[in-house]
Amino acid sequence: EEISGYFEGVYDLYSFKRNSVKLRFCHYPMIAWESSRHESILVCGHIHDKREGLEYEMFSKVPYAFNAGVDVNGMIPVTLSELIKNNDAFYGTVLNENEQRELMKKCMMFEEMS
């Protein structure tokens, strides 16, 4: 059955910017994406809650890449801020304290505009 009629859009890769927050969405994880070196945020899935292999290594080391899988996020939808906190708890914090604080400020600005 064609499911695209149930959604506003179906994309392999989707990007947008709100205020100063650039977001990129993809089903699969990537180690580099447009503006990844300039604090663009990647939200992806596919790997669930694996604690081994290349995917786990990636999320343990690549800043601004976050796993949106429900198994890492309490099996419920979460805000961007909650997504980041859940990933930090699961993979460990990749950003230093100042970078983390700035990212959370951006997320709060993003969420206020939703």
Buried (B, 14 or more C-beta within 10 A) or exposed (E): EEEEEEEEEEEEEEBEEBEEBBBBBBEEBBEEBEBBEEBBBBBBBEBEEBEEEEBBEBBEEBBBBBBBBBEBBEEEEBEBBBBBBBBBEBBEBBBEEEBBEEBBEBBBEBBEEE
